[in-house]
Every structure is written in structure tokens, then in C-alpha cells.
Amino acid sequence: MTTMREMTLCSKTPKLSYAIRGQIVSGSAMDDTKLSIAGIHAPGSPSIMRRLSRGAMEKFQGRRPVTRRSSSSSSQPTKEDDGPPEVPDSLLKGVPLLRITRRKRIQYSFLLDAHSGTLAWDSKTKKGMIAIDSIKEIRVADDARNYREEFKISAEHENLWITILYTTDKKLKGLHLIALSKDSFDQFVRTLRRLLKYRQDMMSSLSIPGEQFVNVHWPAFITKEEGEERLSFEGVEKLARRLHVNCSKTYLRQKFTEADVDCSGFLDFNEFRKFVKMLKHRAEIVQIFKRVRELTAPTADDLAVEDDSLSLEMFKGFLRTVQKQPADDSLALKIYFKFLDEFQRFTVDSFSDYLLSSYNVVHRQFSGELTRPLNEYYISSSHNTYLLGRQVVGESSIEAYIRVLQRGCRCIELDCWDSDNGPVISHGRTLTSEILFSDVISAIHKYGFISSPYPLILSLEIHCSVENQVKMTEMMKATFGDKLITAPLKPNSISLPSPEELKHKIMIKVKASDEENADSLQNEAFGSTNGTSESTETSLSEDNSDSSGSGIILRRNSKKKKGSGNKIARGLGELGVYVRGMKYRNFALPESRTLNHCFSFGERSFNSLCKDEESLAQLERHNRRYLMRVYPSGLRLTSSNYEPTLCWKRGVQMVALNWQTYDIGLQMNDAMFSFSDRAGYVLKPSTLRTIQGQHDASTKLYRTRFSIEIISAQQLPRPKDLKPDESFDPSVEVEVFSVNSPVQRMRTRIIRNNGFNPIWNEKISFELQGSLIELAFLRFQVYSTDGTVFGVFCGRLVSLEQGILSLSNLQKLVALDVNI
């Protein structure tokens, strides 16, 4: 009986607290798996919350113990917390900057408005504006070199170059600028970054500790009459809209009246603090805290303590019995004292702060070494990596490579074509744009190992001339240097090296040259292994000669004669040391047992192969020892994804997906690889690696039961299309994806007119049968009134941590409490 101990996050934004207790049961007996999830917090906008998870959230989660002032304090907010950072007059009036586009270089006057949160620019003929909240990243100088070179701007301008990446209509865009002087460059970048950070902190809203929250928001909404600062109910309504306090006006008026002690119709500073405390109060967390005290109190006398706090021993008991964490007194001591209040008590507020902190881990990170051969791992992989959008008319961008590498992708695709400027990356014979091969290689060199030290695989699809292939080979060797694998680490090895042995190395996946193929057939070169020919199956008609996935369009425009495929230059082909692309003909042929070969299948061809029982058995046997890559069908013109579990359950190592589309396929991929701390490699289940594991899976009965209790949500963002007078009625759907059964779905009741703090307290039970529980995924979706999904969480079931936890990285915005 194995206890589930981990949980992965997929996607990017809000905050959820939950707890889990679980068991995977083998044999005929079945036990309950119990998971508790409580307390998601998700204010702000999707883009802000994504940034919050990287920046402001880290500050919040690593802060000092919360200090709370007594209600009798008359202290006012300090100047350093008083509103947004100061914007210099030159930026208020407008600083001249040169805007760079593909067609023009125009000077505009750029203005920063701290209160409206906008960056605007205008000239005599045109005006523009972006919301600061939509900014994803600010890159300058060397960090933005790829963009400067893409626009063919001289290196003398590098120290004055600014690239602002932002989103609009779900598309990533770039604003490229050149400052006219170093002073204006420093002032503009420094102020914009401070303002961006301020708005990130502000939009974290109720997750900010009490006093900081009050000091941040008080100056922005008060009115001054006869020298007195006070807040009207209209100001409170504006604040509520800003912070996604989507409750009824009646509820808001009730809390305002309760805080208005002197019945003046306004809130002074102390009354506003009281009002904020009411908003931050979560009755469900209080009830959980009471149950924890009852569960962990050594004696009845401990429960009789009037201050309703947890002692150190009670907190240790909570970590041990509720969170199911291994005994670690030093860590428990550190956490306990970090969250004590000013009176050295661990109160319900301390408890709530702990649940929202990074100490309350959602999933356990993999800490061991990746020492098994490469073929025994799933490898996080991308298809048509260069595309930002659709397959046929999308834009190609270096930014696409940078973003997937930052997210831990370890196998990226480069479709290489000829152009007047040398080799380029593009989706050939479509309307997509192209980028220079040299620029892509430069970006890979710079960003390839920022998120993971483990090997990076470049999957090359060659459609260019031998001349350009020689140039590509020279570029890669010159740029990557000793990172590039050009020869086997151990020439006589009978197995592929491990990710650990290949740390900080770049491997090339490419087909062999004709000369190499001849040599290989003549003497069964490097890495040939023994095998048994068990089939006389004829060759499958494969589309893997071109894994760019351009489907019908490619076929319509490229009728090649038999044998007229692209010739591979010998120097380039020799770089396929450990991942040599090979066209599939038959699993029984000697070429299918060379150690370094890799078959690539289009999605439809792979599915066709799996329909035949004999071929399926050979495929699964092949993948225990050798590499395979599967990519999406070219008919997926909108860049949608298949579910990767369809390939993972067959042992496929590189399941390539369209990373620009965050559907269930990519959500599963994020959930699979995020638990390994973005290493990009996850060890396959023993069932798919060893004969013994396969035998156990076929002879044992596996059943898994678990229940989920949806408790509550907080600060759900109001859907954009919902009119102000329309009721906001959220609900939650829970889905379980398993390779052994159809998708199971269950949904909570709808809570009417309450997106601020809806409470469900609904329990849902599931049962799974069969092995490969490692490939089961759990997804929560939060629905709005019209059925629109505006919050998603996807996790790998066996990675769910136990206890009451807090999910901070949900796609879009969700504040959800669940008890599983």
C-alpha cells in the first residue's frame, strides 16, 4: 500500500489551500483516499497573477511575521507606503523615445501615469497606450539583444535598447524602444519597473498582510474635506471593483455600516482598518483552525486557553497528523516562530498566513539524481516551437523559444529552410513568418539552461540546401562550444547516457547522411544492440519524414518523387550522436535496434500503429530500450493538442505539444513536469521500463478511491462580459483523467450572486481501476454564470501533497478551497 505524497501545479495564477490523505491500493481490497483542499486566493488580473507568482508572491511568502496593531492605534500610513512610487515630471510630461518596428523608426513622447496604471505615447500623427498590468517582462541592453539584432539595429545602441513584452487579446507583443540618452534610459526603466512592482503588490490585494494592505490602498481612495481624510461608500465600491470583491452591494453596505462606528457615513483610517479586517475574515479557515486545535490539543486544558492559539507542540502535531509531513523539529520550529504575532502567539491569522505561504508546499520536489538511461524518462517536448499562434498563419518568434525554455522544455523543434539571408526557421510553405537560424541558436545558447541543467535536445527538420546545412553546423559548433555533443561520452556503452551524465549538454536530433546510413548498414555502427526479430510487418506509410505538421498544405504543395528527399550533409548528420532521426519501417529490422535511433510519428500514424495488437506490443517493447517522438497532426490548424497520456502510456519519451495553446494537453504536460522542479525529465513508471513491472501490472488488481470536498472560494474575478447589474454565480467542476477509464466529471451547485467568498462544502468521490495511476490527472475548473471557464488547476494525482495546502499557480484567477 503506497501513500500519495505529492502534488503538481499546472498553469499560472491564483491561490488555493487544500489537504490530501491518500492511498493507492493493490489487490482486491480498497481503501479511501482522502484529500483536503482549502483556501485559494486569487485577486487581480490573469497577467498580474502570473507575475505575482514569480515576483510579488515570493516577497509575500518570504516575509517576516505579521505585525498587527491594536484597534486603538491612531497611527497613519507612513510616507514610504503612501501610494504609488513617484513619477518624475519628465515622465509625466513625456520623455522622447524612438519606437522601433519592422517598417519604421518613429520618435514618440512616452508618458507614465501611476494612478491609471498606463504607459502612453503620442506623436503628431498617432497615439498608443498599454496597461502596465499587461506587462509581462522588461528586457534591456544585452538581455534584449535578440530583438535588436532581429530589427538590424547597430550594437552601438545596445545600452539604450528597451523591450517591453506585454499581452493584449491573449497575444504576446513587444514594444521596442531606444532611449535618446543614458539618463533618460535609466530614469524610464527604473520608474517603470518600480511602478510595475507596486501594481503587482497592490493587485495581490487581500493576500497582503493587514497593515501593508491598509497603507497601500488608503491613499488611493480617500477624500479630503476640511483637512480630514476619510473614505466614502462610493470609494469602498471602487476599491471592491479594483480588488475583485465581487459581492452584492447589500453585503458591502452591511460591512461598511458595521465598520462605521461613529455613524458618520464615512470611514476614518481606523474604521477602514476594521473594514479591511472584516473583508479578510474567512469563517471556513476559522472552523478548520478550531478543528486543528481539537485534534492536536494534548489535554482539555489546552483547549481552554482563552487566546485560541496553537502551542508549538500542537503545531508539530498538526504538521505530523494533518499535513502528514515527516518529523523535522528544526523546520517546525522555524515555521512556527516565523508566523507568530506581536504577542508571540500562533493565532488563526498566523495559521491563515502559513497556509498561504511557500512553507506550505503544494507538491514535493524531486531531489534525487537522474541517473537512469535517457530512454527511461519522459522528456518535456515542444512542437513547432517557433510559433506564437496558429500553424498556418501564425508568427514565428525567438520569444517563443525563450518562453518554452524558461518553462523547462527540454526538446525543442527547429524547421530549417533556405532564404536569401541564409538558413532560417519557419513553418515552410505556409503564411507564417521566418526568423534567422543564427538568432535562434544565440537565444538557445543564452536561455537553454536557465530553468534546468539537464540536457537539451534540438530536433532539426531539414528542408534546406547542403550549403546552408554546413553553415548551420558551423554556427552550432561555434556558438555552443563544448556544450554540443559531437561524439559519444562512452563509445563502447551498451546503453544511452543518463540526464545526469549529460548535464549542460546539447544534443542534436537529426537524420543521418546517406554516407552514414551506408556505413551503418555495413557494420552496424555505434550502439547496436541485440534483439529478436518477431515480425515481418510491412512498412507503415509514415508522415514522419516531415514532422513540422503542416498537413494538407504541405502535401498539396510538395509532391516529391520517390527518393528525392532532402539530402543531409555528413557534418550535420554526424551531430546526431544520441538522437539520430530514422524513418520507421519495421520494429524487427536491425536499424530498429541501434542504440541511438529515434523514430518520429505523427499523431495519426501513431494511433494507427497502436490499433494493431502485434504492432502495439512491439512498440511498447521498443520504447523500453529506445527513443521515440510523437507530434500533433498537421490538421490541428488552431495549434490544439492531443492528450499526452495517450503516448505516455505507450512509453513514448518525447511527446511534443503546441506550447502556445494552454488546453488540457499542455495542462497535463505542466502537471507532469512541474513536480520535478522544471527539470524537464520524469522517470517513467516501472511498468513501462522493466519486464517485471509489466508482469506486475498484468497480474495485480489496482483500485484507487478518493474523495474531494469543495469548501469555498475567495475573490473570484468578475467575467469581462458580465454586465454590472447581472448576478455573478460561480460553480466548480472536478475532472479525473485516467488512462484506464473515460473522463469522470462532477460539478458543485451554483452559488448565486457571490464571487467574493462563495462556500460549497460539497464532497465528491471517485474510483479508478488499473495500473499506471502515475498517469492520472485531476483538474478543477471554475465556471461563471454563462458557463465560461475562468480558472483552471490541473495536477498529477500521485503528486498531490497531503494536508491543508495553498495553490498559488492557477491558470487565470481562482480562489478555491477543496478538501480531497
PyMOL commands that set and color helices and strands:
alter all, ss='L'
color gray80, all
select helices_A, chain A and resi 46-54+56-61+79-81+89-93+132-134+141-150+155-160+182-203+205-207+210-221+233-242+249-259+269-280+283-296+300-303+312-321+329-338+348-355+374-376+398-406+437-447+466-483+514-523+551-557+570-573+590-593+603-611+613-623+645-648+664-674+686-688+691-699+773-775+797-799
alter helices_A, ss='H'
color red, helices_A
select strands_A, chain A and resi 2-3+15-21+23-26+32-37+95-100+105-113+118-122+127-131+135-140+161-168+171-179+223-225+228-232+266-267+377-382+411-417+424-425+435-436+456-462+506-511+579-582+597-602+627-631+654-657+681-683+702-713+731-738+741-747+759-769+777-783+789-796+811-812+815-819
alter strands_A, ss='S'
color yellow, strands_A
deselect
rebuild
show_as cartoon
